[in-house]
Amino acid sequence: MIPSAALVITQILQAQRESGLEWVMDDSATWISTQFAGAALGDIRRTRRAIQIASQMVARPGASLPQLAPSRSDLKATYALWRSPMSRPEHLQAGHRGQVRAALEDGTDPVLLIEDTTVMSWAGSAPVAGLGPIGGGGDAGLQGFLLHTVLAVRWAAAPPPTSARRPPVELLGVADQQYHVRAPAPPEETALPEGSQAFARQRRWRESALWSASTAHLGPAPAAGPRWVRICDRGADVFEFLAGCVAAGHGYVVRAAQDRAVDAGDAGGRLFARLRAAPPLACLTLELRARPRRPARVAALHVAATSVELRAPHRPGAAAGRRPGVACTALRVWEPDAPADAGPLEWLLLSDAAVATAADAVTLVQQYATRWVIEEYHKVLKTGLGAERLQLEEARRLFAAIAVMSVVAVRLLQLKEWVRAAPEAPADAAGLTPLELRLLILHAKRPLPTAGDVALALGRLGGHLNRTRDGLPGWRTLWRGIQRLHAMAEGAALVLEAKSFG
């Protein structure tokens, strides 16, 4: 572990508490031990091994399993943990999910349950037992599975109207996670005519059911606890998912993908046309993240809202409109004056929440914008921790290793949120030792009066360019900087010790 990193985080969070933010986390070593102490692995030695592996992953994100292991015997013990029949994802994450569940039922601030599916893929000629096909014809050589994660974050407050940035959120952790391996279509289905194949697919299990399965795993929202709000992209625009949220008492903000029939009688019509005819209710600015060939920018957006009832679609055994509809608020978020070199933004959203004022509409848009957290989470898992670089021979071993990485990814992503929360705290709150702070000032060649200045200097050590438009460094850059500073301090301490011996 890296003691200076733990101190940076602990002290910054203490400063946040003094500035009015109530959430404070332990140092990394304590946090990892706490998250995995409740693992249901059937043997305390397996639990200790899971804690050791997770601690090594936090200290050296992206390192391979042989690089993480202190010795050959440790590496063999790591592989033995992955092979154990007890090392199922729900067993490895039992303690972590239990703590997340307790947090979901505590407090008064809303909890956003940000949900998405990502494809975990492995290329190569050697098949991995238990993985399935992914991709289309051009990706025939790929194998993998779908990882469907519900990430819980606490929504403390909306940013001021003048701010284009979403507020920092408290990452609670993984509330639910599903590992789904695709199976080829049944031969009897592929032999049917094309029109009949679509009808046959409706009668078997479909991947869209992952969203409703998460609802079942989460269970009903507590009657007296915080409001749960499911934040989902277009993959969740499934009528059964929306109806299931209503039945379970879950709020939702879901991006619409289906141009559904709305309402009944003379007021009927299609969802998209109704929304695009609604007048603007509110305006806001929003910082948009960078995409391939599109730099990050700030967009000036309009928001419209209207109440609708979504008509139940046709399903085998039930004609369209036969079942009860879902009453909700539909919102349109659009950019009337987009730059010439950027495509205009338009989101069509569905929410259970009523919109009475412009502030209500803006809050729902900002909550949906927080969905980007799970995209960054997947980036941490894949790029930062190297989940898709694992070289294990069975799918269940991959599932076990990725279950541990999934918890570690929460910890690494928290770092970026913490730095954003209290950049004006004094430099002493950064928690560096006097030697480390002095070395960092010498390297930066300027004073570092605040924790934000310390974070930028650490980011510079980690490769952050510190340009005006760059903002604060990301989680991986901060960790690289902390690791370099720790090595510099160790070297300086050795020099001082050598001098003391004459």
C-alpha positions as CSV (number, residue, x, y, z in Angstrom):
1,M,0.0,0.0,0.0
2,I,0.9,3.7,-0.3
3,P,0.6,5.4,3.0
4,S,0.8,8.9,1.6
5,A,-2.2,8.1,-0.7
6,A,-4.3,7.1,2.2
7,L,-3.4,10.2,4.1
8,V,-4.2,12.4,1.1
9,I,-7.7,11.0,0.9
10,T,-8.4,10.9,4.6
11,Q,-7.4,14.5,5.2
12,I,-9.2,15.8,2.2
13,L,-12.4,14.1,3.4
14,Q,-11.9,15.6,6.9
15,A,-11.8,19.0,5.3
16,Q,-14.9,18.2,3.4
17,R,-16.7,17.3,6.6
18,E,-15.6,20.6,8.2
19,S,-16.9,22.5,5.1
20,G,-20.4,21.0,5.5
21,L,-20.2,17.7,3.6
22,E,-21.1,14.8,5.9
23,W,-19.6,11.8,4.1
24,V,-16.1,10.6,5.1
25,M,-14.4,7.4,4.1
26,D,-11.6,5.5,5.7
27,D,-8.0,5.3,4.3
28,S,-7.6,2.8,1.5
29,A,-6.2,-0.1,3.6
30,T,-9.0,0.1,6.1
31,W,-11.6,0.6,3.4
32,I,-10.5,-2.5,1.5
33,S,-10.4,-4.6,4.6
34,T,-13.9,-3.5,5.6
35,Q,-15.3,-4.2,2.1
36,F,-14.0,-7.8,1.9
37,A,-14.1,-8.8,5.6
38,G,-17.7,-10.0,5.1
39,A,-16.9,-12.1,2.0
40,A,-18.8,-15.4,2.1
41,L,-15.9,-17.7,1.1
42,G,-16.2,-20.4,3.7
43,D,-12.6,-20.0,5.0
44,I,-10.9,-17.0,6.7
45,R,-7.8,-17.8,4.7
46,R,-9.6,-17.1,1.4
47,T,-11.0,-13.9,2.9
48,R,-7.5,-12.8,3.9
49,R,-6.3,-13.6,0.4
50,A,-9.1,-11.5,-1.2
51,I,-8.1,-8.6,1.0
52,Q,-4.5,-8.9,0.1
53,I,-5.2,-9.1,-3.7
54,A,-7.6,-6.1,-3.5
55,S,-5.0,-4.1,-1.6
56,Q,-2.4,-4.8,-4.2
57,M,-4.8,-3.8,-7.0
58,V,-5.4,-0.5,-5.3
59,A,-1.7,0.2,-4.8
60,R,-0.8,-0.8,-8.4
61,P,-3.8,-0.4,-10.7
62,G,-3.3,-2.1,-14.0
63,A,-0.5,-4.4,-12.9
64,S,-0.9,-8.1,-14.0
65,L,-1.5,-10.8,-11.4
66,P,2.2,-12.0,-11.5
67,Q,3.3,-8.4,-11.0
68,L,0.9,-7.9,-8.1
69,A,2.0,-11.1,-6.2
70,P,4.9,-10.5,-3.8
71,S,6.2,-14.1,-4.3
72,R,5.5,-17.2,-6.3
73,S,3.6,-18.8,-3.4
74,D,1.4,-15.7,-3.3
75,L,0.7,-16.0,-7.0
76,K,-0.2,-19.7,-6.6
77,A,-2.5,-18.8,-3.7
78,T,-4.2,-16.1,-5.9
79,Y,-4.9,-18.6,-8.6
80,A,-6.2,-21.1,-6.0
81,L,-8.7,-18.4,-4.8
82,W,-10.0,-17.9,-8.3
83,R,-10.4,-21.7,-8.8
84,S,-12.3,-22.2,-5.5
85,P,-16.0,-23.1,-6.1
86,M,-16.8,-20.6,-3.2
87,S,-15.3,-17.7,-5.2
88,R,-18.5,-16.6,-6.9
89,P,-19.0,-12.9,-7.5
90,E,-21.9,-12.7,-5.0
91,H,-19.8,-14.4,-2.4
92,L,-16.7,-12.2,-2.9
93,Q,-18.8,-9.1,-2.9
94,A,-21.1,-10.1,0.0
95,G,-19.6,-7.8,2.5
96,H,-19.3,-4.9,0.1
97,R,-22.9,-5.3,-1.1
98,G,-24.1,-5.6,2.5
99,Q,-22.6,-2.2,3.3
100,V,-24.0,-0.6,0.2
101,R,-27.4,-2.0,1.1
102,A,-27.2,-0.5,4.6
103,A,-26.2,2.9,3.0
104,L,-29.2,2.6,0.6
105,E,-31.6,2.5,3.6
106,D,-29.9,5.3,5.6
107,G,-30.0,9.0,5.4
108,T,-32.4,11.4,3.7
109,D,-30.6,12.5,0.5
110,P,-31.7,10.6,-2.6
111,V,-29.6,7.7,-3.9
112,L,-29.0,7.4,-7.6
113,L,-28.8,3.8,-8.8
114,I,-26.8,4.2,-12.0
115,E,-27.1,1.2,-14.2
116,D,-25.5,0.0,-17.4
117,T,-24.3,-3.1,-19.3
118,T,-20.8,-3.3,-20.8
119,V,-19.3,-6.0,-23.0
120,M,-16.2,-7.8,-21.5
121,S,-14.3,-9.3,-24.4
122,W,-11.2,-11.5,-25.0
123,A,-9.6,-12.0,-28.4
124,G,-7.5,-14.9,-29.6
125,S,-7.6,-18.3,-31.0
126,A,-7.6,-20.2,-27.7
127,P,-11.2,-20.4,-26.4
128,V,-11.9,-19.7,-22.7
129,A,-14.2,-22.3,-21.3
130,G,-17.5,-20.9,-20.3
131,L,-17.4,-17.6,-22.3
132,G,-19.9,-17.0,-25.1
133,P,-20.0,-15.2,-28.5
134,I,-20.1,-11.4,-28.6
135,G,-20.3,-8.9,-31.5
136,G,-21.4,-9.4,-35.0
137,G,-20.0,-11.3,-38.0
138,G,-16.9,-9.1,-38.1
139,D,-16.1,-9.9,-34.4
140,A,-16.5,-13.7,-34.8
141,G,-13.2,-14.3,-33.1
142,L,-14.2,-12.5,-29.9
143,Q,-15.5,-14.2,-26.9
144,G,-16.8,-12.7,-23.6
145,F,-19.8,-11.9,-21.5
146,L,-22.1,-9.0,-20.5
147,L,-21.4,-7.3,-17.2
148,H,-24.5,-5.5,-15.9
149,T,-23.7,-3.3,-12.9
150,V,-25.9,-1.1,-10.6
151,L,-23.6,1.6,-9.1
152,A,-25.0,3.4,-6.1
153,V,-24.1,7.1,-5.5
154,R,-25.6,9.6,-3.0
155,W,-27.0,12.7,-4.5
156,A,-26.5,15.5,-2.0
157,A,-27.6,18.6,-3.8
158,A,-27.9,20.2,-7.2
159,P,-25.2,22.6,-8.3
160,P,-26.0,26.3,-8.5
161,P,-27.7,27.5,-11.7
162,T,-24.5,29.2,-12.8
163,S,-22.5,26.0,-12.7
164,A,-22.2,23.8,-15.8
165,R,-20.6,20.9,-13.9
166,R,-22.5,18.2,-12.0
167,P,-21.9,18.1,-8.3
168,P,-19.4,15.6,-6.8
169,V,-21.3,12.5,-5.6
170,E,-20.5,10.0,-2.8
171,L,-19.9,6.7,-4.4
172,L,-21.5,4.0,-2.2
173,G,-20.5,1.0,-4.3
174,V,-21.9,-1.9,-6.3
175,A,-25.5,-2.5,-5.4
176,D,-26.0,-5.3,-7.8
177,Q,-24.0,-7.0,-10.6
178,Q,-24.9,-9.7,-13.1
179,Y,-22.6,-11.8,-15.3
180,H,-24.4,-13.0,-18.4
181,V,-22.9,-15.3,-21.0
182,R,-24.7,-15.3,-24.4
183,A,-25.8,-18.5,-25.9
184,P,-26.3,-19.0,-29.6
185,A,-29.9,-18.9,-30.9
186,P,-31.6,-22.3,-30.7
187,P,-31.4,-24.2,-34.1
188,E,-35.2,-24.5,-34.3
189,E,-35.4,-20.7,-34.2
190,T,-32.8,-20.0,-36.9
191,A,-34.7,-22.5,-39.2
192,L,-37.8,-20.4,-39.1
193,P,-38.6,-17.7,-41.7
194,E,-37.3,-14.2,-40.8
195,G,-40.6,-12.9,-39.6
196,S,-41.3,-15.9,-37.4
197,Q,-37.8,-15.6,-35.8
198,A,-38.7,-12.2,-34.4
199,F,-41.9,-13.6,-32.9
200,A,-40.0,-16.6,-31.5
201,R,-37.4,-14.3,-29.8
202,Q,-40.2,-12.6,-27.9
203,R,-41.1,-15.9,-26.3
204,R,-37.6,-16.7,-24.9
205,W,-35.4,-14.9,-22.4
206,R,-34.0,-11.7,-23.8
207,E,-31.0,-9.6,-22.7
208,S,-33.3,-6.6,-21.9
209,A,-34.5,-8.7,-18.9
210,L,-31.2,-7.9,-17.2
211,W,-32.7,-4.5,-16.2
212,S,-35.8,-6.0,-14.6
213,A,-33.6,-8.6,-12.9
214,S,-31.7,-5.8,-11.2
215,T,-35.1,-4.5,-9.9
216,A,-35.8,-7.9,-8.4
217,H,-32.4,-8.2,-6.8
218,L,-32.6,-4.7,-5.3
219,G,-36.1,-5.3,-3.9
220,P,-38.7,-2.7,-2.8
221,A,-37.4,0.7,-1.8
222,P,-37.6,1.4,1.9
223,A,-40.8,3.2,2.9
224,A,-39.1,5.5,5.3
225,G,-35.7,5.7,3.8
226,P,-34.1,7.9,1.0
227,R,-35.6,8.0,-2.4
228,W,-34.1,5.5,-4.9
229,V,-33.7,6.8,-8.4
230,R,-32.7,4.5,-11.3
231,I,-30.5,6.3,-13.8
232,C,-30.3,4.4,-17.1
233,D,-29.5,4.9,-20.8
234,R,-31.7,3.8,-23.7
235,G,-31.2,0.1,-23.0
236,A,-33.6,0.4,-20.1
237,D,-36.4,1.8,-22.1
238,V,-38.4,-1.4,-21.7
239,F,-42.0,-1.2,-20.7
240,E,-41.7,-4.0,-18.1
241,F,-38.7,-2.3,-16.5
242,L,-40.6,1.0,-16.1
243,A,-43.6,-0.8,-14.7
244,G,-41.4,-2.8,-12.4
245,C,-39.8,0.4,-11.0
246,V,-43.3,1.7,-10.2
247,A,-44.3,-1.5,-8.5
248,A,-41.1,-1.6,-6.4
249,G,-41.3,2.1,-5.4
250,H,-38.2,3.0,-7.4
251,G,-37.9,6.4,-9.0
252,Y,-36.3,6.5,-12.4
253,V,-34.8,8.8,-15.1
254,V,-34.4,6.8,-18.2
255,R,-33.4,8.0,-21.7
256,A,-36.2,7.1,-24.2
257,A,-35.4,4.8,-27.1
258,Q,-38.9,3.9,-28.2
259,D,-41.3,6.3,-29.8
260,R,-44.2,4.9,-27.8
261,A,-47.9,5.5,-28.1
262,V,-49.0,7.9,-25.3
263,D,-52.3,8.5,-23.7
264,A,-55.7,7.4,-25.0
265,G,-58.6,8.9,-27.0
266,D,-58.3,12.2,-28.7
267,A,-55.2,13.2,-26.8
268,G,-53.3,10.2,-28.0
269,G,-50.2,10.3,-30.3
270,R,-46.6,9.4,-30.3
271,L,-44.1,10.3,-27.6
272,F,-41.4,12.0,-29.6
273,A,-43.8,14.3,-31.5
274,R,-45.5,15.3,-28.3
275,L,-42.2,16.2,-26.7
276,R,-40.8,18.1,-29.7
277,A,-44.0,20.3,-29.7
278,A,-43.6,21.2,-26.0
279,P,-42.4,24.8,-25.2
280,P,-39.2,25.3,-23.2
281,L,-39.6,25.3,-19.5
282,A,-36.0,25.8,-18.3
283,C,-32.5,26.6,-19.5
284,L,-29.2,25.3,-18.2
285,T,-25.6,24.9,-19.2
286,L,-23.9,21.5,-19.0
287,E,-20.3,20.4,-19.3
288,L,-20.2,17.6,-22.0
289,R,-17.4,15.1,-21.8
290,A,-15.0,14.5,-24.7
291,R,-15.9,11.8,-27.2
292,P,-13.9,10.4,-30.2
293,R,-13.3,13.3,-32.6
294,R,-15.4,15.6,-30.4
295,P,-13.6,17.6,-27.7
296,A,-15.2,18.4,-24.3
297,R,-17.4,21.5,-24.3
298,V,-20.1,23.4,-22.4
299,A,-23.5,23.3,-24.0
300,A,-26.4,25.8,-23.5
301,L,-29.5,23.6,-23.3
302,H,-33.3,24.1,-23.2
303,V,-35.6,21.7,-21.3
304,A,-39.3,21.0,-22.0
305,A,-41.5,18.7,-19.9
306,T,-45.0,17.2,-20.3
307,S,-47.0,14.6,-18.5
308,V,-47.9,11.4,-20.5
309,E,-49.2,7.9,-20.0
310,L,-47.1,5.3,-21.9
311,R,-49.4,2.8,-23.6
312,A,-48.6,-0.9,-22.8
313,P,-47.0,-2.5,-26.0
314,H,-48.0,-5.7,-27.7
315,R,-46.7,-8.8,-26.1
316,P,-47.4,-12.5,-26.8
317,G,-50.8,-13.1,-25.3
318,A,-51.7,-9.5,-24.7
319,A,-52.6,-6.9,-27.4
320,A,-51.3,-3.3,-27.3
321,G,-53.1,-1.3,-24.6
322,R,-54.6,-4.4,-22.9
323,R,-52.4,-4.0,-19.8
324,P,-52.3,-0.8,-17.6
325,G,-50.1,2.0,-18.9
326,V,-47.3,3.8,-17.1
327,A,-47.9,7.5,-16.1
328,C,-44.7,9.5,-16.1
329,T,-43.1,12.8,-17.0
330,A,-41.4,13.1,-20.4
331,L,-38.6,15.6,-20.9
332,R,-36.8,16.9,-23.9
333,V,-33.3,18.3,-23.5
334,W,-31.9,20.0,-26.6
335,E,-29.3,22.4,-27.8
336,P,-30.8,25.0,-30.0
337,D,-27.5,26.6,-31.0
338,A,-24.8,23.9,-31.3
339,P,-21.4,24.7,-32.7
340,A,-21.0,24.0,-36.4
341,D,-18.4,21.3,-35.8
342,A,-20.5,19.4,-33.2
343,G,-23.7,17.6,-33.5
344,P,-26.6,19.1,-31.5
345,L,-27.4,17.3,-28.3
346,E,-30.9,16.0,-27.8
347,W,-32.0,13.8,-24.9
348,L,-35.6,12.5,-24.5
349,L,-36.1,11.4,-21.0
350,L,-38.7,9.5,-18.9
351,S,-39.1,10.1,-15.2
352,D,-41.6,9.1,-12.5
353,A,-41.1,12.5,-10.8
354,A,-43.5,15.3,-11.3
355,V,-42.2,18.6,-12.8
356,A,-43.9,21.6,-11.3
357,T,-41.1,24.2,-11.7
358,A,-38.0,24.9,-13.9
359,A,-35.8,23.8,-11.0
360,D,-37.5,20.4,-10.9
361,A,-36.7,19.9,-14.6
362,V,-33.1,21.0,-14.3
363,T,-32.6,18.6,-11.3
364,L,-33.8,15.6,-13.4
365,V,-31.4,16.6,-16.2
366,Q,-28.5,16.9,-13.8
367,Q,-29.3,13.6,-12.3
368,Y,-29.3,11.9,-15.7
369,A,-26.0,13.6,-16.5
370,T,-24.5,11.8,-13.5
371,R,-25.0,8.6,-15.5
372,W,-21.5,9.4,-17.0
373,V,-20.1,8.1,-13.7
374,I,-20.8,4.5,-14.6
375,E,-19.1,5.0,-18.0
376,E,-16.0,6.2,-16.2
377,Y,-16.4,3.3,-13.8
378,H,-16.3,0.8,-16.7
379,K,-13.2,2.7,-18.0
380,V,-11.5,2.3,-14.6
381,L,-12.4,-1.5,-14.6
382,K,-11.2,-2.1,-18.2
383,T,-8.4,0.3,-18.9
384,G,-7.3,1.2,-15.4
385,L,-7.4,-2.2,-13.7
386,G,-6.9,-4.3,-16.9
387,A,-9.9,-6.6,-16.5
388,E,-9.9,-7.6,-20.1
389,R,-6.1,-8.3,-20.0
390,L,-6.6,-11.2,-17.4
391,Q,-5.3,-14.5,-18.7
392,L,-7.3,-17.1,-16.9
393,E,-8.5,-20.4,-18.4
394,E,-12.1,-20.5,-17.3
395,A,-15.0,-18.0,-17.3
396,R,-15.8,-18.6,-13.6
397,R,-12.2,-17.7,-12.7
398,L,-12.5,-14.5,-14.7
399,F,-15.8,-13.7,-12.9
400,A,-14.1,-14.1,-9.5
401,A,-11.2,-11.8,-10.4
402,I,-13.5,-9.2,-12.0
403,A,-15.7,-9.3,-8.9
404,V,-12.8,-8.2,-6.8
405,M,-11.7,-5.6,-9.4
406,S,-15.3,-4.3,-9.5
407,V,-15.0,-3.3,-5.8
408,V,-11.5,-1.9,-6.2
409,A,-12.7,0.2,-9.2
410,V,-15.2,1.9,-6.8
411,R,-12.3,2.9,-4.5
412,L,-10.2,4.3,-7.4
413,L,-13.0,6.3,-8.9
414,Q,-13.8,7.8,-5.4
415,L,-10.4,9.6,-5.5
416,K,-11.5,11.9,-8.4
417,E,-14.8,12.8,-6.7
418,W,-13.0,13.6,-3.4
419,V,-10.6,16.0,-5.0
420,R,-13.5,17.8,-6.8
421,A,-15.4,18.1,-3.5
422,A,-13.0,20.4,-1.5
423,P,-10.4,22.0,-3.7
424,E,-10.2,25.1,-1.5
425,A,-9.2,23.2,1.7
426,P,-5.7,24.2,3.0
427,A,-2.7,22.4,1.7
428,D,-2.2,20.8,5.1
429,A,-5.5,18.9,4.5
430,A,-3.8,17.1,1.7
431,G,-2.2,14.8,4.3
432,L,1.3,14.7,2.9
433,T,4.2,14.3,5.2
434,P,6.4,17.5,5.6
435,L,9.1,15.9,3.4
436,E,6.6,14.9,0.7
437,L,5.0,18.3,0.6
438,R,8.4,20.0,0.4
439,L,9.4,17.7,-2.4
440,L,6.2,18.4,-4.3
441,I,6.7,22.2,-3.9
442,L,10.2,21.9,-5.2
443,H,9.1,19.8,-8.2
444,A,6.2,22.3,-8.9
445,K,8.5,25.3,-8.4
446,R,5.7,27.3,-6.9
447,P,3.8,27.6,-3.6
448,L,0.9,25.1,-3.1
449,P,-1.5,26.9,-0.7
450,T,-4.6,24.7,-1.2
451,A,-5.6,21.0,-1.5
452,G,-6.6,21.7,-5.1
453,D,-3.1,23.1,-5.8
454,V,-1.6,19.9,-4.3
455,A,-4.0,17.8,-6.4
456,L,-2.9,19.6,-9.6
457,A,0.8,19.2,-8.6
458,L,0.2,15.5,-8.0
459,G,-1.5,15.3,-11.3
460,R,1.4,17.0,-13.0
461,L,3.7,14.3,-11.5
462,G,1.3,11.8,-13.0
463,G,1.3,13.3,-16.5
464,H,-1.5,15.9,-16.3
465,L,-0.8,18.8,-18.6
466,N,-2.6,21.3,-16.3
467,R,-4.0,23.4,-19.2
468,T,-6.9,25.7,-18.4
469,R,-9.4,23.5,-20.2
470,D,-8.2,20.3,-18.6
471,G,-9.8,20.7,-15.2
472,L,-8.7,18.6,-12.3
473,P,-6.7,15.4,-13.0
474,G,-8.5,12.1,-13.2
475,W,-8.2,9.2,-10.8
476,R,-5.4,7.3,-12.6
477,T,-3.3,10.4,-13.1
478,L,-3.6,11.3,-9.4
479,W,-2.6,7.8,-8.4
480,R,0.4,7.8,-10.7
481,G,1.5,11.2,-9.2
482,I,1.1,9.9,-5.6
483,Q,3.2,6.8,-6.5
484,R,5.9,8.9,-8.0
485,L,5.9,11.3,-5.0
486,H,6.1,8.3,-2.6
487,A,9.1,6.9,-4.5
488,M,10.8,10.4,-4.4
489,A,10.2,10.6,-0.7
490,E,11.6,7.1,-0.1
491,G,14.7,8.0,-2.1
492,A,15.2,11.3,-0.2
493,A,14.8,9.5,3.1
494,L,17.4,7.0,2.1
495,V,19.8,9.8,1.1
496,L,19.3,11.4,4.5
497,E,19.9,8.1,6.2
498,A,23.0,7.5,4.2
499,K,24.4,10.9,5.2
500,S,23.7,10.2,8.8
501,F,26.1,7.3,8.7
502,G,28.8,9.6,7.4
